[in-house]
Amino acid sequence: MEHSTFIYVNQLKTFSPWNEYCKVVLLADIKLNDQTSIELLFTRYIYLHLNIDGYVLGVSISQSIFEEHPEFSSQFLNDLEMMQLLLMYVDDITNFCQLFAAEFEYVLGYHPTVYFEAAEQYWEKQIIEVQSNAPQ
């Protein structure tokens, strides 16, 4: 696979709290340079962080998204907060990832539409379970 603008293998230590191997761009602003060239702008983004085995460590969000959501504790989210954020942006993420459908399928095994339809149901179920088991 040629160099990707969708998948970034870490070359240097990042600011994330995880020991990630790579990150996948789930959402970013885009600029169409011509009919075939997309430039990613990172004023508003969501990254999915994976370890070397492909295990999801969490997501990181841009400062602009973080400022819109004071309910989140930091720009690095995992577990319940990650699922809540992803549910908020699932339509935007799905539409963005369709621009890179072949790469997305290569990394995650499914077309973005299929993946996020299933993921949305799973995240909703997980959130409901956590909330129903929370102390009252």
DSSP file (Angstrom, degrees, kcal/mol; ACC not computed):
  #  RESIDUE AA STRUCTURE BP1 BP2  ACC     N-H-->O    O-->H-N    N-H-->O    O-->H-N    TCO  KAPPA ALPHA  PHI   PSI    X-CA   Y-CA   Z-CA
    1    1 A M              0   0    0      0, 0.0     3,-0.1     0, 0.0   102,-0.0   0.000 360.0 360.0 360.0 133.7    0.0    0.0    0.0
    2    2 A E        -     0   0    0      1,-0.2     0, 0.0     0, 0.0     0, 0.0  -0.202 360.0 -59.4 -72.2 169.3    1.4    3.4   -0.9
    3    3 A H        -     0   0    0      1,-0.1     2,-0.3     2,-0.1    -1,-0.2  -0.184  62.3-143.5 -52.7 137.9    1.8    6.2    1.6
    4    4 A S        -     0   0    0      3,-0.3    -1,-0.1    -3,-0.1     0, 0.0  -0.788  28.4-163.8-110.5 146.6   -1.4    7.1    3.2
    5    5 A T  S    S+     0   0    0     -2,-0.3    -1,-0.1     1,-0.1     3,-0.1   0.383  98.5  55.1 -96.9  -0.5   -3.0   10.4    4.4
    6    6 A F  S    S+     0   0    0      1,-0.2    19,-2.9    18,-0.1     2,-0.4   0.734 107.2  45.6-101.1 -31.8   -5.5    8.3    6.4
    7    7 A I  E     -A   24   0A   0     17,-0.2     2,-0.5    15,-0.0    -3,-0.3  -0.963  64.8-166.4-121.1 130.7   -3.1    6.1    8.4
    8    8 A Y  E     -A   23   0A   0     15,-3.1    15,-2.3    -2,-0.4     2,-0.5  -0.959   8.2-155.1-121.2 115.7   -0.1    7.5   10.3
    9    9 A V  E     -A   22   0A   0     -2,-0.5    13,-0.3    13,-0.2     2,-0.2  -0.775  34.7-111.3 -84.6 128.5    2.6    5.1   11.7
   10   10 A N        +     0   0    0     11,-2.6     3,-0.1    -2,-0.5    -1,-0.1  -0.390  41.1 169.7 -66.3 130.4    4.3    6.9   14.6
   11   11 A Q        +     0   0    0     -2,-0.2     2,-0.3     1,-0.1    -1,-0.2   0.640  68.8  31.0-105.7 -28.1    7.9    7.9   13.9
   12   12 A L  S    S-     0   0    0      1,-0.0     2,-0.2     0, 0.0    -1,-0.1  -0.820  99.0 -80.4-127.9 164.2    8.4   10.1   17.0
   13   13 A K        -     0   0    0     -2,-0.3     2,-0.2    -3,-0.1     6,-0.1  -0.465  51.2-153.0 -64.2 135.4    7.0   10.1   20.5
   14   14 A T        -     0   0    0      4,-0.2    -1,-0.1    -2,-0.2    -4,-0.0  -0.484  25.4-110.1-104.4 177.5    3.6   11.7   20.6
   15   15 A F  S    S+     0   0    0     -2,-0.2    -2,-0.1     2,-0.0    -1,-0.0   0.502  80.9 113.4 -83.9  -5.6    1.7   13.6   23.3
   16   16 A S  S    S-     0   0    0      1,-0.1    -2,-0.1     2,-0.1     4,-0.1  -0.291  72.9-129.5 -69.5 154.3   -0.8   10.8   23.7
   17   17 A P  S    S+     0   0    0      0, 0.0     2,-0.2     0, 0.0    -1,-0.1   0.481  83.8  83.2 -79.8  -1.2   -0.8    8.9   27.0
   18   18 A W  S    S-     0   0    0      1,-0.0     2,-1.1    32,-0.0    -4,-0.2  -0.616  82.8-123.8-104.1 161.1   -0.7    5.6   25.1
   19   19 A N        +     0   0    0     -2,-0.2    33,-0.3    -6,-0.1     2,-0.2  -0.633  51.4 175.3 -96.2  72.0    2.1    3.6   23.6
   20   20 A E        -     0   0    0     -2,-1.1    31,-0.3    31,-0.1     3,-0.1  -0.468  34.5-161.1 -87.4 153.5    0.5    3.6   20.1
   21   21 A Y  S    S-     0   0    0     29,-2.7   -11,-2.6     1,-0.3     2,-0.3   0.798  75.2  -9.7 -93.5 -40.6    2.0    2.2   16.9
   22   22 A C  E     -AB   9  50A   0     28,-1.8    28,-2.8   -13,-0.3     2,-0.4  -0.953  57.2-139.3-151.5 169.2   -0.3    4.2   14.6
   23   23 A K  E     -AB   8  49A   0    -15,-2.3   -15,-3.1    -2,-0.3     2,-0.4  -0.989  10.3-146.5-136.0 147.8   -3.3    6.4   14.4
   24   24 A V  E     -AB   7  48A   0     24,-2.6    24,-2.9    -2,-0.4     2,-0.7  -0.937  21.9-124.2-113.9 131.9   -6.1    6.4   11.9
   25   25 A V  E     + B   0  47A   0    -19,-2.9    22,-0.2    -2,-0.4     3,-0.1  -0.663  32.2 172.1 -77.6 114.4   -7.8    9.7   10.9
   26   26 A L  E     +     0   0A   0     20,-2.7    71,-0.3    -2,-0.7     2,-0.3   0.715  70.0   7.6 -92.6 -25.1  -11.5    9.3   11.6
   27   27 A L  E     + B   0  46A   0     19,-1.6    19,-2.1    69,-0.1    -1,-0.3  -0.948  67.6 147.3-158.6 134.7  -12.4   12.9   11.0
   28   28 A A  E     - B   0  45A   0     -2,-0.3    17,-0.2    17,-0.2    14,-0.2  -0.970  49.6 -94.4-157.8 157.6  -10.6   16.0    9.7
   29   29 A D  E     - B   0  41A   0     12,-1.4    12,-3.1    15,-0.6     2,-0.3  -0.486  46.1-150.0 -68.8 148.0  -11.5   19.1    7.7
   30   30 A I  E     - B   0  40A   0     10,-0.2     2,-0.4    -2,-0.1    10,-0.2  -0.917  15.7-162.1-125.3 153.0  -10.8   18.6    4.0
   31   31 A K  E     - B   0  39A   0      8,-2.4     8,-3.1    -2,-0.3     2,-0.8  -0.997  18.0-139.6-130.0 126.0   -9.8   20.8    1.2
   32   32 A L  E     - B   0  38A   0     -2,-0.4     6,-0.2     6,-0.2     3,-0.1  -0.773  17.6-176.4 -86.7 113.6  -10.2   19.8   -2.4
   33   33 A N        -     0   0    0      4,-2.3     2,-0.3    -2,-0.8    -1,-0.2   0.818  69.1 -28.7 -80.8 -32.0   -7.2   20.9   -4.3
   34   34 A D  S    S-     0   0    0      3,-1.0    -1,-0.1     0, 0.0     3,-0.1  -0.829  91.4 -61.9-160.0-163.2   -8.5   19.7   -7.6
   35   35 A Q  S    S+     0   0    0     -2,-0.3     3,-0.0     1,-0.2    -3,-0.0   0.710 132.5  25.2 -69.2 -18.8  -10.8   17.0   -8.8
   36   36 A T  S    S+     0   0    0      1,-0.1     2,-0.5    -4,-0.0    -1,-0.2   0.482 103.7  83.8-124.0  -4.9   -8.7   14.1   -7.5
   37   37 A S        -     0   0    0     -3,-0.1    -4,-2.3     2,-0.0    -3,-1.0  -0.901  49.8-170.6-114.5 125.3   -6.6   15.5   -4.6
   38   38 A I  E     -B   32   0A   0     -2,-0.5     2,-0.5    -6,-0.2    -6,-0.2  -0.939   5.7-160.9-112.4 130.4   -7.8   15.9   -1.0
   39   39 A E  E     -B   31   0A   0     -8,-3.1    -8,-2.4    -2,-0.5     2,-0.4  -0.942  14.9-137.5-109.2 130.7   -5.8   17.8    1.5
   40   40 A L  E     -B   30   0A   0     -2,-0.5     2,-0.4   -10,-0.2   -10,-0.2  -0.732  13.7-160.9 -88.1 133.2   -6.5   17.1    5.2
   41   41 A L  E     -B   29   0A   0    -12,-3.1   -12,-1.4    -2,-0.4     3,-0.5  -0.933   6.6-152.8-111.5 136.4   -6.6   20.1    7.5
   42   42 A F  E     +     0   0A   0     -2,-0.4     3,-0.2     1,-0.2   -12,-0.0  -0.208  64.3 105.5-111.6  44.4   -6.2   19.5   11.2
   43   43 A T  E    S+     0   0A   0      1,-0.3    21,-0.5    19,-0.1     2,-0.4   0.710  96.7  24.7 -84.4 -23.3   -8.1   22.3   12.9
   44   44 A R  E    S+     0   0A   0     -3,-0.5   -15,-0.6    20,-0.1    -1,-0.3  -0.929  89.1 144.0-143.2 111.1  -10.9   19.8   13.7
   45   45 A Y  E     -B   28   0A   0     -2,-0.4    17,-2.0    -3,-0.2     2,-0.4  -0.963  37.4-154.5-149.3 161.7  -10.0   16.2   14.0
   46   46 A I  E     -BC  27  61A   0    -19,-2.1   -20,-2.7    -2,-0.3   -19,-1.6  -0.973  19.4-166.3-136.2 125.7  -10.6   12.8   15.6
   47   47 A Y  E     -BC  25  60A   0     13,-2.6    13,-1.8    -2,-0.4     2,-0.6  -0.901  13.7-144.5-110.4 141.1   -7.8   10.2   15.6
   48   48 A L  E     -BC  24  59A   0    -24,-2.9   -24,-2.6    -2,-0.4     2,-0.4  -0.932  20.3-148.4-100.0 123.3   -8.2    6.5   16.5
   49   49 A H  E     -BC  23  58A   0      9,-3.1     8,-3.0    -2,-0.6     9,-1.1  -0.813  16.8-176.0-100.0 131.2   -5.0    5.3   18.3
   50   50 A L  E     -BC  22  56A   0    -28,-2.8   -29,-2.7    -2,-0.4   -28,-1.8  -0.922  18.5-133.1-123.6 147.2   -3.9    1.6   17.8
   51   51 A N    >   -     0   0    0      4,-2.1     3,-2.1    -2,-0.3   -31,-0.1  -0.295  45.8 -85.2 -86.9-176.2   -1.1   -0.4   19.4
   52   52 A I  T 3  S+     0   0    0    -33,-0.3    -1,-0.1     1,-0.3   -32,-0.1   0.751 130.4  53.0 -64.2 -23.3    1.2   -2.6   17.4
   53   53 A D  T 3  S-     0   0    0      2,-0.1    -1,-0.3     0, 0.0    -3,-0.0   0.406 121.5-105.2 -90.5   1.9   -1.3   -5.5   17.6
   54   54 A G    <   +     0   0    0     -3,-2.1     2,-0.3     1,-0.3    -2,-0.1   0.534  69.0 151.3  86.9   7.0   -4.1   -3.3   16.2
   55   55 A Y        -     0   0    0      1,-0.1    -4,-2.1     2,-0.0     2,-0.5  -0.545  51.0-116.4 -73.8 133.6   -5.8   -3.0   19.6
   56   56 A V  E     +C   50   0A   0     -2,-0.3    -6,-0.2    -6,-0.2     3,-0.1  -0.593  33.6 177.3 -74.0 121.2   -7.8    0.2   20.0
   57   57 A L  E     -     0   0A   0     -8,-3.0     2,-0.3    -2,-0.5    -1,-0.2   0.765  53.0 -81.1 -93.0 -31.8   -6.3    2.4   22.7
   58   58 A G  E     -C   49   0A   0     -9,-1.1    -9,-3.1    20,-0.1    -1,-0.4  -0.967  44.2 -81.3 157.5-169.3   -8.6    5.4   22.4
   59   59 A V  E     -CD  48  77A   0     18,-2.9    18,-3.0    -2,-0.3     2,-0.4  -0.926  23.8-149.3-126.2 153.3   -9.2    8.5   20.4
   60   60 A S  E     -CD  47  76A   0    -13,-1.8   -13,-2.6    -2,-0.3     2,-0.3  -0.946  15.2-158.3-118.6 148.4   -7.7   11.9   20.5
   61   61 A I  E     -C   46   0A   0     14,-2.2   -15,-0.2    -2,-0.4   -17,-0.0  -0.895  22.1-102.1-126.3 153.6   -9.7   15.0   19.5
   62   62 A S     >  -     0   0    0    -17,-2.0     4,-2.6    -2,-0.3     5,-0.2  -0.221  34.7-109.8 -66.9 161.0   -8.7   18.5   18.4
   63   63 A Q  H  > S+     0   0    0      1,-0.2     4,-2.6     2,-0.2     5,-0.2   0.880 118.9  57.1 -58.1 -39.1   -8.8   21.4   20.8
   64   64 A S  H  > S+     0   0    0    -21,-0.5     4,-0.9     2,-0.2    -1,-0.2   0.898 110.0  42.5 -64.5 -40.4  -11.7   22.8   18.9
   65   65 A I  H >> S+     0   0    0      2,-0.2     4,-0.6     1,-0.2     3,-0.6   0.915 113.0  53.9 -69.7 -42.0  -13.8   19.7   19.4
   66   66 A F  H >< S+     0   0    0     -4,-2.6     3,-1.2     1,-0.2     6,-0.2   0.901 105.5  53.5 -57.7 -42.2  -12.7   19.4   23.0
   67   67 A E  H 3< S+     0   0    0     -4,-2.6    -1,-0.2     1,-0.3    -2,-0.2   0.776 104.7  55.5 -65.7 -26.1  -13.8   23.0   23.7
   68   68 A E  H << S+     0   0    0     -4,-0.9    -1,-0.3    -3,-0.6    -2,-0.2   0.623 108.9  50.8 -77.9 -13.3  -17.3   22.1   22.3
   69   69 A H    X<  +     0   0    0     -3,-1.2     3,-1.9    -4,-0.6    -1,-0.2  -0.689  54.6 169.3-131.0  79.0  -17.6   19.3   24.9
   70   70 A P  T 3  S+     0   0    0      0, 0.0    -1,-0.1     0, 0.0    -3,-0.1   0.636  72.8  77.2 -65.4 -11.0  -16.9   20.3   28.4
   71   71 A E  T 3  S+     0   0    0     -3,-0.1     2,-0.3    -5,-0.0    -5,-0.0   0.677  80.0  85.0 -71.8 -15.5  -18.3   17.0   29.6
   72   72 A F  S <  S-     0   0    0     -3,-1.9     3,-0.1    -6,-0.2    -3,-0.0  -0.671  73.0-143.5 -92.6 145.8  -15.0   15.3   28.5
   73   73 A S  S    S-     0   0    0     -2,-0.3     2,-0.3     1,-0.1    -1,-0.1   0.726  72.8 -15.7 -81.4 -23.6  -12.1   15.1   30.8
   74   74 A S  S    S-     0   0    0      2,-0.0    -1,-0.1     1,-0.0     0, 0.0  -0.940  71.3 -90.8-162.2-178.4   -9.3   15.6   28.2
   75   75 A Q  S    S+     0   0    0     -2,-0.3   -14,-2.2     1,-0.1     2,-0.6   0.531 109.5  72.1 -81.6  -6.8   -8.4   15.5   24.5
   76   76 A F  E     +D   60   0A   0    -16,-0.2     2,-0.4   -18,-0.0   -16,-0.2  -0.945  69.4 179.2-113.6 113.3   -7.5   11.8   24.9
   77   77 A L  E     +D   59   0A   0    -18,-3.0   -18,-2.9    -2,-0.6     2,-0.3  -0.890   9.2 162.8-120.1 142.0  -10.6    9.6   25.4
   78   78 A N    >>  +     0   0    0     -2,-0.4     4,-1.0   -20,-0.2     3,-0.9  -0.893  51.6   8.3-142.0 177.6  -11.1    5.9   25.9
   79   79 A D  H 3> S-     0   0    0     -2,-0.3     4,-2.2     1,-0.2     5,-0.2  -0.203 127.9  -1.1  52.7-130.2  -13.7    3.5   27.1
   80   80 A L  H 3> S+     0   0    0      1,-0.2     4,-2.5     2,-0.2    -1,-0.2   0.895 135.8  50.8 -61.2 -44.7  -17.1    5.1   27.8
   81   81 A E  H <> S+     0   0    0     -3,-0.9     4,-2.4     1,-0.2    -1,-0.2   0.895 109.8  52.0 -61.7 -39.1  -16.0    8.7   26.9
   82   82 A M  H  X S+     0   0    0     -4,-1.0     4,-2.8     1,-0.2    -1,-0.2   0.944 111.0  46.5 -61.5 -48.0  -14.6    7.5   23.6
   83   83 A M  H  X S+     0   0    0     -4,-2.2     4,-2.2     1,-0.2    -2,-0.2   0.894 111.4  52.0 -63.7 -39.4  -17.8    5.7   22.7
   84   84 A Q  H  X S+     0   0    0     -4,-2.5     4,-1.8     2,-0.2    -1,-0.2   0.934 112.4  45.4 -61.9 -45.6  -19.9    8.7   23.7
   85   85 A L  H  X S+     0   0    0     -4,-2.4     4,-1.6     1,-0.2    -2,-0.2   0.939 111.6  51.7 -63.6 -46.2  -17.9   11.0   21.5
   86   86 A L  H  < S+     0   0    0     -4,-2.8     4,-0.5     1,-0.2    -1,-0.2   0.875 108.2  52.3 -61.0 -36.9  -17.9    8.6   18.5
   87   87 A L  H >< S+     0   0    0     -4,-2.2     3,-0.7     1,-0.2     4,-0.3   0.887 106.4  54.1 -64.7 -37.7  -21.7    8.3   18.7
   88   88 A M  H 3< S+     0   0    0     -4,-1.8    -1,-0.2     1,-0.2    -2,-0.2   0.849 121.8  29.5 -62.5 -33.3  -21.9   12.1   18.6
   89   89 A Y  T 3X S+     0   0    0     -4,-1.6     4,-3.1     1,-0.1     5,-0.3   0.226  82.9 116.3-112.3  12.6  -19.9   12.2   15.4
   90   90 A V  H <> S+     0   0    0     -3,-0.7     4,-2.6    -4,-0.5     5,-0.2   0.849  79.0  47.6 -58.5 -38.5  -20.7    8.9   13.8
   91   91 A D  H  > S+     0   0    0     -4,-0.3     4,-2.4     2,-0.2    -1,-0.2   0.931 115.1  45.0 -68.4 -44.0  -22.4   10.4   10.7
   92   92 A D  H  > S+     0   0    0      2,-0.2     4,-2.4     1,-0.2    -2,-0.2   0.912 115.0  49.0 -63.5 -42.1  -19.6   12.8   10.1
   93   93 A I  H  X S+     0   0    0     -4,-3.1     4,-3.0     2,-0.2     5,-0.2   0.927 110.6  50.2 -63.7 -45.4  -17.0   10.1   10.7
   94   94 A T  H  X S+     0   0    0     -4,-2.6     4,-1.5    -5,-0.3    -2,-0.2   0.935 112.1  47.1 -59.1 -47.5  -18.7    7.7    8.3
   95   95 A N  H  X S+     0   0    0     -4,-2.4     4,-0.5     1,-0.2    -1,-0.2   0.910 114.3  47.1 -62.1 -42.7  -18.9   10.3    5.6
   96   96 A F  H >< S+     0   0    0     -4,-2.4     3,-1.7     1,-0.2     4,-0.4   0.942 110.4  51.6 -63.4 -47.7  -15.3   11.3    6.1
   97   97 A C  H >< S+     0   0    0     -4,-3.0     3,-1.4   -71,-0.3     7,-0.3   0.752  96.3  69.1 -65.9 -23.5  -14.1    7.7    6.1
   98   98 A Q  H >< S+     0   0    0     -4,-1.5     3,-1.2     1,-0.3    -1,-0.3   0.761  88.6  65.4 -65.7 -22.3  -15.9    7.0    2.9
   99   99 A L  T << S+     0   0    0     -3,-1.7    -1,-0.3    -4,-0.5    -2,-0.2   0.754 113.5  32.6 -66.2 -22.5  -13.4    9.3    1.2
  100  100 A F  T <> S+     0   0    0     -3,-1.4     4,-3.0    -4,-0.4    -1,-0.3  -0.203  79.2 142.1-123.7  38.3  -10.8    6.6    2.1
  101  101 A A  H <> S+     0   0    0     -3,-1.2     4,-2.6     1,-0.2     5,-0.2   0.847  70.1  50.5 -56.0 -41.9  -13.0    3.5    1.8
  102  102 A A  H  > S+     0   0    0      2,-0.2     4,-1.9     1,-0.2    -1,-0.2   0.937 115.2  42.5 -64.5 -45.8  -10.3    1.2    0.3
  103  103 A E  H  > S+     0   0    0      2,-0.2     4,-2.2     1,-0.2     5,-0.2   0.905 113.4  53.3 -65.7 -41.3   -7.8    2.1    3.0
  104  104 A F  H  X S+     0   0    0     -4,-3.0     4,-3.3    -7,-0.3     5,-0.4   0.933 110.7  46.2 -58.3 -47.6  -10.4    1.9    5.8
  105  105 A E  H  X S+     0   0    0     -4,-2.6     4,-1.8    -5,-0.2    -1,-0.2   0.862 109.7  55.2 -65.1 -35.8  -11.4   -1.6    4.6
  106  106 A Y  H  < S+     0   0    0     -4,-1.9    -1,-0.2    -5,-0.2    -2,-0.2   0.906 118.4  33.6 -61.8 -42.6   -7.8   -2.6    4.4
  107  107 A V  H  < S+     0   0    0     -4,-2.2    -2,-0.2     1,-0.1    -3,-0.2   0.914 132.7  26.0 -81.6 -46.1   -7.2   -1.6    8.1
  108  108 A L  H  < S-     0   0    0     -4,-3.3    -3,-0.2     2,-0.2    -2,-0.2   0.461  97.9-122.7-107.0  -3.0  -10.5   -2.4    9.7
  109  109 A G  S  < S+     0   0    0     -4,-1.8     2,-0.3    -5,-0.4    -4,-0.2   0.387  79.5  70.6  86.1  -5.4  -11.9   -5.1    7.5
  110  110 A Y  S    S-     0   0    0     -6,-0.4    -2,-0.2    -9,-0.1    -1,-0.1  -0.961  87.7 -95.3-141.3 157.2  -15.2   -3.5    6.5
  111  111 A H     >  -     0   0    0     -2,-0.3     4,-2.8     1,-0.1     3,-0.2  -0.463  46.9-111.7 -64.1 145.5  -16.5   -0.7    4.3
  112  112 A P  H  > S+     0   0    0      0, 0.0     4,-2.8     0, 0.0     5,-0.3   0.854 115.3  53.4 -52.9 -39.9  -17.0    2.4    6.6
  113  113 A T  H  > S+     0   0    0      2,-0.2     4,-1.8     1,-0.2     5,-0.2   0.942 113.6  41.6 -62.2 -47.3  -20.8    2.3    6.2
  114  114 A V  H  > S+     0   0    0     -3,-0.2     4,-1.9     2,-0.2     5,-0.2   0.924 115.8  50.6 -65.0 -45.1  -21.0   -1.3    7.3
  115  115 A Y  H  X S+     0   0    0     -4,-2.8     4,-2.7     1,-0.2    -2,-0.2   0.937 113.5  43.1 -59.3 -49.9  -18.4   -0.8   10.1
  116  116 A F  H  X S+     0   0    0     -4,-2.8     4,-2.3    -5,-0.2    -1,-0.2   0.778 108.4  57.9 -75.8 -25.3  -20.1    2.2   11.6
  117  117 A E  H  X S+     0   0    0     -4,-1.8     4,-1.4    -5,-0.3    -1,-0.2   0.940 114.7  38.6 -63.4 -45.7  -23.6    0.8   11.4
  118  118 A A  H  X S+     0   0    0     -4,-1.9     4,-2.1     2,-0.2    -2,-0.2   0.909 116.2  51.8 -69.2 -42.7  -22.4   -2.2   13.5
  119  119 A A  H  X S+     0   0    0     -4,-2.7     4,-3.3    -5,-0.2     5,-0.3   0.892 105.2  56.0 -62.5 -40.4  -20.2    0.0   15.8
  120  120 A E  H  X S+     0   0    0     -4,-2.3     4,-2.3     1,-0.2    -1,-0.2   0.920 109.2  46.1 -59.1 -45.0  -23.0    2.4   16.5
  121  121 A Q  H  X S+     0   0    0     -4,-1.4     4,-2.1     2,-0.2    -1,-0.2   0.909 114.4  48.5 -64.0 -41.8  -25.2   -0.4   17.8
  122  122 A Y  H  X S+     0   0    0     -4,-2.1     4,-2.6     2,-0.2    -2,-0.2   0.937 111.5  48.4 -64.1 -47.8  -22.4   -1.8   19.9
  123  123 A W  H  X S+     0   0    0     -4,-3.3     4,-2.6     1,-0.2     5,-0.2   0.916 111.2  50.7 -60.7 -43.8  -21.4    1.6   21.4
  124  124 A E  H  X S+     0   0    0     -4,-2.3     4,-2.3    -5,-0.3    -1,-0.2   0.922 111.7  48.1 -59.7 -44.4  -25.1    2.3   22.3
  125  125 A K  H  X S+     0   0    0     -4,-2.1     4,-2.4     1,-0.2    -2,-0.2   0.916 111.8  49.5 -62.2 -44.8  -25.4   -1.1   24.0
  126  126 A Q  H  X S+     0   0    0     -4,-2.6     4,-2.4     2,-0.2    -2,-0.2   0.908 111.0  49.0 -62.9 -42.9  -22.2   -0.6   25.9
  127  127 A I  H  X S+     0   0    0     -4,-2.6     4,-2.6     2,-0.2     5,-0.2   0.918 111.0  50.0 -63.9 -43.7  -23.2    2.8   27.1
  128  128 A I  H  X S+     0   0    0     -4,-2.3     4,-2.4    -5,-0.2    -1,-0.2   0.914 111.0  49.9 -61.3 -43.0  -26.6    1.5   28.3
  129  129 A E  H  X S+     0   0    0     -4,-2.4     4,-1.4     2,-0.2    -2,-0.2   0.927 112.2  46.7 -62.2 -45.2  -24.9   -1.4   30.1
  130  130 A V  H  X S+     0   0    0     -4,-2.4     4,-0.5     1,-0.2     3,-0.2   0.926 114.5  47.2 -63.3 -44.3  -22.5    0.9   31.9
  131  131 A Q  H >< S+     0   0    0     -4,-2.6     3,-0.6     1,-0.2    -1,-0.2   0.863 110.8  51.2 -67.9 -35.2  -25.2    3.4   32.8
  132  132 A S  H 3< S+     0   0    0     -4,-2.4    -1,-0.2     1,-0.2    -2,-0.2   0.756 112.7  47.0 -74.2 -22.4  -27.5    0.7   34.1
  133  133 A N  H 3< S+     0   0    0     -4,-1.4    -1,-0.2    -3,-0.2    -2,-0.2   0.460  88.4 110.4 -94.2  -2.1  -24.8   -0.7   36.3
  134  134 A A  S << S-     0   0    0     -3,-0.6     2,-0.0    -4,-0.5    -3,-0.0  -0.465  81.6-100.1 -72.9 142.7  -23.8    2.7   37.7
  135  135 A P              0   0    0      0, 0.0    -1,-0.1     0, 0.0    -2,-0.1  -0.364 360.0 360.0 -61.5 140.2  -24.5    3.3   41.4
  136  136 A Q              0   0    0     -4,-0.1    -2,-0.1    -3,-0.1    -3,-0.0   0.443 360.0 360.0 -85.9 360.0  -27.7    5.3   41.8
